């Protein structure tokens, strides 16, 4: 594993970050974190918007021809992503994240954790 030189797709487990040339979080896990946030952090809108966007992105990717999703569509997705992250920042500023522990996910991960990772990528 030490010489693994491609992108690793994993569940954000810290031990994997010492391997591979780059990292991608599993989209199924991201969807689970967002659904958990929707259920446990009611009153926020960003989480539902992000879940919808991610599902649309996956759908578009699955329909895309061999050359991939168009640059215009990617730019549209990026703009929506940035807007949703800004909405999340505002909502968490107005109402700080709760300390609930998702029962179906790793206990150390709060739903706001995904927002903080998304904010770094925006």
Buried (B, 14 or more C-beta within 10 A) or exposed (E): EEEEEEEBEBBBEEEBEEBBEEEEBEBEBBBBBBBBBBEBBEEBEBBBBBBEBBEBBEEBEEEEEEEEBEEEBEEBBEEBBEBBBEBBBEBBEEEEBEEBBBEEBEEEBBBBBBBEEBEEEE
